[in-house]
Amino acid sequence: MSNAAEQLTTPTRITDEVLHLSFVGVYNQLNLTLRRISGDDLDRRALETSISMIEQLQSDVNTRLDDETNDCNSLIEQLETTKNQLLEMNLYKVGVQEEAQAKEDELEGLRHDAKMKALELENSIINLQSQIESSAQELTTMQLAYNSLKASFDTYKRLHPESLLRERDDLTKQVSRLRAERKDTNKRLQTMQGKLNIADKEVATARSNLITKRQDMDRLNALYENLKKRVDFHDGREQVKLHTVVTEQGTELNLYIYNFHFGLLARNSYIKGHVIELADFHFQIRTAMMVAMDVVPGVWGNPIYERLSVFKNAWNPAIDEELHQRIMARLEMDFPKIHKRALDAIAAGIDELTLPAKVLSILKGAGFKNVQAIASVLPFELVDIKGIGEQTATEITSAINSWAIRWSRENGDIEAYKSNVISSAKPVKNKCK
């Protein structure tokens, strides 16, 4: 009993669907009363006037909801901008940390080299000390030998004074020659050590240059792969696919599609907000006479362009299909969220739009099978569909916006693009009449 009481006291959330169902219920009751009323024409007119006033009330409510939706979208865009700024700050922080880590690794390498140099110097000192000790032992031995020789010399001098003098001169010359050889040997050792130090510096410099060149090569490879990925979308002449269009006069015209790797601004203010302006690409439909029609990508993956008057009543649908495929491929690369929304809109049936059954029947009769097909039609072109007036066109636009809002709640917001910036900074009124 307590659960039932809580369900009765809990307020029901008033959504677009609840309001729409309420208005539909009122319409049905009033229309049923209108059919069953037996009063005079004045009563029927009063009832019809009430129905018209309720319809106007529903239109006003829808307008008010659209305004609130626009305010909500503006706030969401500001939040997305703040989130992107935080992401950029995080990326900058990561870059600083990586640079600090690289400097620390470089410092660690310098410390290692300095320690190795210290160990080498310590080893050299140990070797020198060993040589000094050996030399001291040799000197001691030589001193003993000298004392023995001196004693022998003194004895010999007493016995052979002239020959001793000659031998002394020979020994003196031999000692001088050995000293000169030792001095020359020391100079050569010093020269070789200097060359060895220069070679070590050159090896260290070459190693550092090699690391720098490898890093530059990695950056160039990454840049090359990115550029190659984009250039792969550029058509070569051997890849051009011709399309034939037969005009009303029976003339055959060959057309082909050409890619450009820079975006365009929309010239028509009515389509702003429905195209991705200044994207990294746009297309041209060219004829053999070099007459071109610029094509900009739509936010639903559809091509938007102004068709030449000679093709008003004669066209090849394969051209639009090829443009759609190319746009979707680029959206997947540059705007993945918009690309996913377009795919989901293609998979979504037309019945997912919150529209009266009569309007859905008209759209199905006109060949619209999914949400993307009707969303690709520009708002001021909706009235060109047979059976669709200005009020119904407004209802269709509102239903498409509601579907997009529900999609964003489930999948997250789409990427910001140029038309969003323009429309948020300076709103463009819908002049479709």
C-alpha positions as CSV (number, residue, x, y, z in Angstrom):
1,M,0.0,0.0,0.0
2,S,2.9,2.4,0.8
3,N,4.4,1.8,-2.7
4,A,1.1,2.6,-4.4
5,A,0.7,5.7,-2.3
6,E,4.2,6.9,-3.2
7,Q,3.5,6.3,-6.9
8,L,0.3,8.4,-6.7
9,T,2.0,11.3,-4.8
10,T,5.2,11.3,-7.0
11,P,4.8,14.0,-9.7
12,T,5.1,12.9,-13.3
13,R,7.9,14.6,-15.3
14,I,6.4,16.8,-18.0
15,T,8.3,15.9,-21.1
16,D,7.8,16.8,-24.8
17,E,6.0,13.5,-25.3
18,V,3.7,14.0,-22.3
19,L,2.7,17.5,-23.6
20,H,2.2,16.1,-27.1
21,L,0.0,13.2,-25.8
22,S,-2.0,15.7,-23.7
23,F,-2.7,17.9,-26.6
24,V,-3.6,14.9,-28.8
25,G,-6.0,13.7,-26.1
26,V,-7.6,17.2,-26.1
27,Y,-7.8,17.3,-29.9
28,N,-9.5,13.8,-30.0
29,Q,-12.1,14.8,-27.3
30,L,-12.9,18.1,-29.0
31,N,-13.1,16.5,-32.5
32,L,-15.4,13.7,-31.0
33,T,-17.6,16.4,-29.4
34,L,-17.6,18.3,-32.7
35,R,-18.9,15.3,-34.6
36,R,-21.5,14.4,-32.0
37,I,-22.7,17.9,-31.2
38,S,-26.3,18.5,-32.4
39,G,-26.3,22.3,-31.8
40,D,-26.5,25.0,-34.5
41,D,-23.7,26.3,-36.6
42,L,-22.8,28.9,-33.9
43,D,-22.0,26.2,-31.4
44,R,-19.9,24.3,-33.9
45,R,-18.0,27.4,-34.8
46,A,-17.3,28.2,-31.2
47,L,-16.0,24.6,-30.8
48,E,-13.9,24.9,-33.9
49,T,-12.5,28.2,-32.5
50,S,-11.6,26.4,-29.3
51,I,-9.7,23.8,-31.3
52,S,-7.8,26.5,-33.2
53,M,-6.9,28.2,-30.0
54,I,-5.6,24.9,-28.5
55,E,-3.6,24.4,-31.7
56,Q,-2.1,27.9,-31.3
57,L,-1.4,27.1,-27.7
58,Q,0.5,23.9,-28.7
59,S,2.5,25.9,-31.2
60,D,3.4,28.5,-28.6
61,V,4.4,25.7,-26.1
62,N,6.6,24.1,-28.8
63,T,8.2,27.5,-29.6
64,R,8.9,28.0,-25.9
65,L,10.4,24.5,-25.6
66,D,12.6,25.2,-28.6
67,D,13.9,28.4,-27.0
68,E,14.7,26.5,-23.8
69,T,16.4,23.9,-25.9
70,N,18.6,26.5,-27.6
71,D,19.6,27.9,-24.2
72,C,20.4,24.4,-23.0
73,N,22.5,23.8,-26.2
74,S,24.4,27.1,-25.6
75,L,25.2,26.1,-22.0
76,I,26.2,22.6,-23.2
77,E,28.5,24.2,-25.8
78,Q,30.1,26.4,-23.1
79,L,30.7,23.3,-20.9
80,E,32.2,21.5,-23.9
81,T,34.5,24.5,-24.5
82,T,35.6,24.4,-20.8
83,K,36.1,20.6,-21.1
84,N,38.3,21.1,-24.2
85,Q,40.3,23.7,-22.4
86,L,40.9,21.4,-19.5
87,L,41.9,18.6,-21.9
88,E,44.4,21.0,-23.6
89,M,45.8,21.9,-20.1
90,N,46.1,18.2,-19.3
91,L,47.9,17.6,-22.6
92,Y,50.2,20.5,-21.8
93,K,50.9,19.1,-18.4
94,V,51.7,15.7,-19.9
95,G,54.0,17.3,-22.4
96,V,55.8,19.2,-19.6
97,Q,56.1,15.9,-17.6
98,E,57.5,14.1,-20.6
99,E,60.0,16.9,-21.2
100,A,61.0,16.9,-17.5
101,Q,61.4,13.1,-17.7
102,A,63.6,13.5,-20.8
103,K,65.7,16.1,-19.1
104,E,66.0,13.8,-16.1
105,D,67.1,10.9,-18.3
106,E,69.6,13.1,-20.0
107,L,71.0,14.2,-16.6
108,E,71.1,10.6,-15.5
109,G,73.2,9.8,-18.6
110,L,75.5,12.7,-17.9
111,R,75.9,11.5,-14.3
112,H,76.6,8.0,-15.6
113,D,79.3,9.3,-18.0
114,A,80.8,11.5,-15.2
115,K,80.9,8.5,-12.9
116,M,82.5,6.4,-15.6
117,K,85.1,9.1,-16.2
118,A,85.8,9.2,-12.5
119,L,86.2,5.4,-12.4
120,E,88.6,5.6,-15.4
121,L,90.6,8.3,-13.7
122,E,90.7,6.3,-10.5
123,N,91.9,3.3,-12.4
124,S,94.6,5.5,-14.1
125,I,95.7,6.7,-10.7
126,I,95.9,3.1,-9.4
127,N,98.0,2.2,-12.5
128,L,100.2,5.2,-11.9
129,Q,100.7,4.4,-8.2
130,S,101.5,0.8,-9.3
131,Q,104.0,2.2,-11.8
132,I,105.5,4.5,-9.2
133,E,105.9,1.6,-6.7
134,S,107.5,-0.5,-9.4
135,S,109.7,2.4,-10.4
136,A,110.6,2.8,-6.7
137,Q,111.5,-0.8,-6.5
138,E,113.5,-0.6,-9.7
139,L,115.2,2.6,-8.3
140,T,116.1,0.8,-5.1
141,T,117.5,-2.1,-7.2
142,M,119.3,0.3,-9.4
143,Q,120.6,2.1,-6.3
144,L,122.0,-1.2,-5.0
145,A,123.4,-2.0,-8.4
146,Y,124.8,1.5,-8.6
147,N,126.5,1.1,-5.2
148,S,127.9,-2.3,-6.3
149,L,129.0,-0.8,-9.6
150,K,130.5,2.2,-7.8
151,A,132.5,-0.1,-5.6
152,S,133.6,-2.1,-8.6
153,F,134.3,1.2,-10.4
154,D,136.4,2.5,-7.6
155,T,138.4,-0.8,-7.6
156,Y,138.6,-0.7,-11.3
157,K,139.6,3.0,-11.3
158,R,142.4,2.3,-9.0
159,L,143.6,-0.5,-11.3
160,H,142.7,1.0,-14.7
161,P,142.2,4.7,-14.5
162,E,142.1,5.6,-18.3
163,S,139.7,2.8,-19.4
164,L,137.3,3.7,-16.6
165,L,137.0,7.3,-17.9
166,R,136.1,6.1,-21.3
167,E,133.5,3.7,-20.0
168,R,132.0,6.5,-17.9
169,D,131.7,8.7,-20.9
170,D,130.0,5.9,-22.8
171,L,127.6,5.2,-20.0
172,T,126.8,9.0,-19.7
173,K,126.0,9.1,-23.4
174,Q,123.8,6.0,-23.1
175,V,121.9,7.5,-20.2
176,S,121.3,10.7,-22.2
177,R,120.0,8.8,-25.2
178,L,117.6,6.8,-22.9
179,R,116.3,10.0,-21.4
180,A,115.6,11.5,-24.8
181,E,113.8,8.3,-25.9
182,R,111.7,8.4,-22.7
183,K,110.8,12.1,-23.3
184,D,109.8,11.3,-26.9
185,T,107.7,8.4,-25.7
186,N,105.9,10.5,-23.2
187,K,105.1,13.1,-25.9
188,R,103.7,10.4,-28.1
189,L,101.6,9.1,-25.3
190,Q,100.2,12.5,-24.6
191,T,99.4,13.1,-28.3
192,M,97.6,9.7,-28.4
193,Q,95.6,10.5,-25.2
194,G,94.5,13.8,-26.7
195,K,93.4,12.1,-29.9
196,L,91.6,9.5,-27.8
197,N,89.7,12.3,-25.9
198,I,88.7,14.0,-29.2
199,A,87.5,10.7,-30.6
200,D,85.4,10.2,-27.4
201,K,83.8,13.6,-27.8
202,E,83.1,13.0,-31.5
203,V,81.5,9.6,-30.6
204,A,79.3,11.3,-28.0
205,T,78.4,14.0,-30.4
206,A,77.6,11.5,-33.1
207,R,75.5,9.5,-30.7
208,S,73.5,12.6,-29.7
209,N,73.1,13.6,-33.3
210,L,71.9,10.1,-34.1
211,I,69.3,10.2,-31.3
212,T,68.1,13.6,-32.6
213,K,67.9,12.4,-36.2
214,R,65.9,9.3,-35.0
215,Q,63.5,11.6,-33.1
216,D,63.2,13.8,-36.2
217,M,62.6,10.8,-38.4
218,D,59.8,9.5,-36.0
219,R,58.2,13.0,-36.2
220,L,58.5,13.0,-40.0
221,N,57.1,9.5,-40.2
222,A,54.1,10.5,-38.1
223,L,53.5,13.7,-40.2
224,Y,53.9,11.6,-43.4
225,E,51.3,9.1,-42.2
226,N,48.9,11.8,-41.3
227,L,49.4,13.6,-44.6
228,K,49.2,10.4,-46.5
229,K,45.9,9.5,-44.8
230,R,44.4,12.8,-45.9
231,V,45.9,12.8,-49.4
232,D,44.6,9.3,-50.0
233,F,41.1,11.0,-50.3
234,H,42.3,13.1,-53.2
235,D,41.2,11.8,-56.5
236,G,43.8,11.2,-59.2
237,R,42.7,11.6,-62.8
238,E,42.8,7.8,-63.3
239,Q,40.3,7.4,-60.4
240,V,37.7,9.8,-61.7
241,K,34.3,8.3,-62.1
242,L,32.1,9.9,-64.7
243,H,28.3,10.3,-64.3
244,T,26.0,10.9,-67.3
245,V,23.0,13.2,-67.0
246,V,20.4,13.5,-69.9
247,T,18.8,17.0,-69.9
248,E,15.2,17.6,-70.9
249,Q,16.5,18.6,-74.4
250,G,18.1,15.2,-74.7
251,T,21.6,16.4,-74.3
252,E,24.0,14.0,-72.5
253,L,26.4,15.7,-70.1
254,N,29.3,14.0,-68.3
255,L,29.9,15.0,-64.7
256,Y,32.6,14.1,-62.2
257,I,33.4,14.9,-58.6
258,Y,36.6,16.7,-57.5
259,N,38.0,17.0,-54.0
260,F,39.4,20.1,-52.3
261,H,41.3,20.0,-49.0
262,F,40.0,23.2,-47.5
263,G,36.5,24.3,-46.4
264,L,34.0,26.9,-47.6
265,L,31.7,29.4,-45.9
266,A,28.0,29.0,-46.7
267,R,26.7,31.8,-48.9
268,N,23.1,31.2,-48.0
269,S,22.2,32.3,-44.5
270,Y,19.2,29.9,-44.5
271,I,21.4,26.8,-44.3
272,K,23.8,28.0,-41.6
273,G,23.6,25.5,-38.7
274,H,22.9,22.7,-41.2
275,V,26.4,22.6,-42.8
276,I,29.9,22.2,-41.5
277,E,31.5,25.4,-42.7
278,L,35.3,25.7,-43.1
279,A,35.9,22.0,-42.7
280,D,39.1,20.6,-44.0
281,F,37.4,19.6,-47.3
282,H,34.7,20.4,-49.8
283,F,33.8,19.0,-53.2
284,Q,32.9,20.3,-56.7
285,I,30.7,18.7,-59.3
286,R,32.3,19.5,-62.6
287,T,31.1,19.2,-66.2
288,A,33.2,18.7,-69.3
289,M,32.8,22.4,-70.0
290,M,34.4,23.1,-66.5
291,V,31.1,24.4,-65.1
292,A,31.3,23.7,-61.4
293,M,28.9,23.4,-58.5
294,D,30.5,23.8,-55.0
295,V,29.4,21.1,-52.5
296,V,29.7,21.6,-48.7
297,P,29.2,18.8,-46.2
298,G,25.9,18.7,-44.2
299,V,25.8,17.8,-40.5
300,W,23.8,14.6,-41.4
301,G,26.4,13.4,-44.0
302,N,24.3,14.9,-46.9
303,P,25.8,17.0,-49.7
304,I,24.5,20.6,-49.9
305,Y,24.9,22.5,-53.1
306,E,22.9,24.7,-55.5
307,R,22.0,22.7,-58.6
308,L,22.4,24.5,-61.9
309,S,19.1,25.3,-63.7
310,V,19.9,23.0,-66.6
311,F,19.7,20.0,-64.1
312,K,16.5,21.1,-62.3
313,N,14.4,18.4,-63.7
314,A,17.1,15.9,-64.8
315,W,19.6,14.5,-62.5
316,N,21.6,11.3,-61.7
317,P,21.0,10.1,-58.1
318,A,24.3,8.2,-58.2
319,I,26.2,11.6,-57.9
320,D,24.5,12.4,-54.6
321,E,25.1,8.9,-53.3
322,E,28.9,9.1,-54.2
323,L,29.1,12.5,-52.5
324,H,27.3,11.1,-49.4
325,Q,29.9,8.2,-49.2
326,R,32.8,10.6,-49.5
327,I,31.4,13.0,-46.9
328,M,30.8,10.1,-44.5
329,A,34.4,8.9,-45.0
330,R,35.7,12.4,-44.1
331,L,33.3,12.8,-41.2
332,E,34.6,9.5,-39.7
333,M,38.1,11.0,-39.8
334,D,37.5,14.6,-38.6
335,F,34.1,14.5,-36.8
336,P,33.5,10.9,-35.4
337,K,30.6,11.9,-33.2
338,I,28.7,13.6,-36.1
339,H,29.5,10.5,-38.2
340,K,28.0,8.2,-35.6
341,R,24.9,10.3,-35.2
342,A,24.4,10.2,-39.0
343,L,24.8,6.4,-39.0
344,D,22.3,6.1,-36.1
345,A,19.9,8.4,-37.9
346,I,20.1,6.1,-41.0
347,A,19.3,3.1,-38.8
348,A,16.4,4.9,-37.1
349,G,13.0,4.5,-38.7
350,I,10.9,7.6,-39.5
351,D,8.4,6.4,-36.7
352,E,11.0,7.4,-34.1
353,L,10.1,11.0,-34.7
354,T,7.4,12.4,-32.4
355,L,4.9,13.4,-35.1
356,P,1.2,12.9,-35.6
357,A,0.2,9.8,-37.6
358,K,-1.0,11.9,-40.5
359,V,2.3,13.6,-40.9
360,L,4.2,10.3,-40.6
361,S,1.9,8.9,-43.3
362,I,2.7,11.9,-45.6
363,L,6.4,11.5,-45.1
364,K,6.3,7.8,-45.8
365,G,4.3,8.4,-48.9
366,A,6.9,10.9,-50.1
367,G,9.6,8.2,-49.8
368,F,11.2,9.1,-46.4
369,K,12.1,5.9,-44.6
370,N,14.5,7.0,-41.8
371,V,15.4,10.0,-39.7
372,Q,18.5,10.9,-41.7
373,A,16.5,11.2,-44.9
374,I,14.1,13.8,-43.6
375,A,16.8,15.5,-41.4
376,S,18.9,16.1,-44.6
377,V,16.1,18.2,-46.1
378,L,16.8,21.9,-45.3
379,P,14.0,23.5,-43.3
380,F,12.9,26.0,-46.0
381,E,12.6,23.0,-48.5
382,L,10.2,21.0,-46.3
383,V,7.3,23.0,-47.7
384,D,8.1,21.7,-51.1
385,I,7.0,18.2,-50.0
386,K,3.4,17.6,-51.1
387,G,1.0,17.8,-48.2
388,I,3.5,19.7,-45.9
389,G,2.7,23.3,-44.9
390,E,4.6,25.9,-42.9
391,Q,3.2,24.7,-39.5
392,T,3.8,21.1,-40.3
393,A,7.3,21.9,-41.4
394,T,7.9,23.6,-38.0
395,E,6.6,20.4,-36.3
396,I,9.0,18.2,-38.3
397,T,12.0,20.5,-37.5
398,S,11.1,20.4,-33.8
399,A,10.7,16.6,-33.9
400,I,14.2,16.2,-35.5
401,N,15.7,18.5,-32.9
402,S,14.1,16.4,-30.1
403,W,15.5,13.2,-31.7
404,A,19.0,14.8,-31.8
405,I,18.7,15.9,-28.2
406,R,17.7,12.4,-27.1
407,W,20.7,11.0,-29.0
408,S,23.1,13.5,-27.3
409,R,21.8,12.4,-23.9
410,E,22.6,8.8,-24.7
411,N,25.8,9.2,-26.7
412,G,27.3,12.6,-25.7
413,D,27.4,15.9,-27.6
414,I,28.7,16.1,-31.2
415,E,31.9,18.0,-32.0
416,A,31.7,21.8,-32.3
417,Y,31.9,23.1,-35.9
418,K,31.9,26.5,-37.5
419,S,28.2,26.9,-37.9
420,N,27.7,26.3,-34.2
421,V,30.1,29.2,-33.4
422,I,28.3,31.5,-35.8
423,S,24.8,30.6,-34.7
424,S,25.7,30.9,-31.0
425,A,27.4,34.3,-31.4
426,K,24.7,35.7,-33.7
427,P,21.5,33.8,-34.0
428,V,19.9,33.6,-37.5
429,K,16.1,33.8,-37.6
430,N,14.3,31.4,-39.8
431,K,12.9,33.4,-42.7
432,C,11.1,30.4,-44.4
433,K,7.6,31.5,-45.4
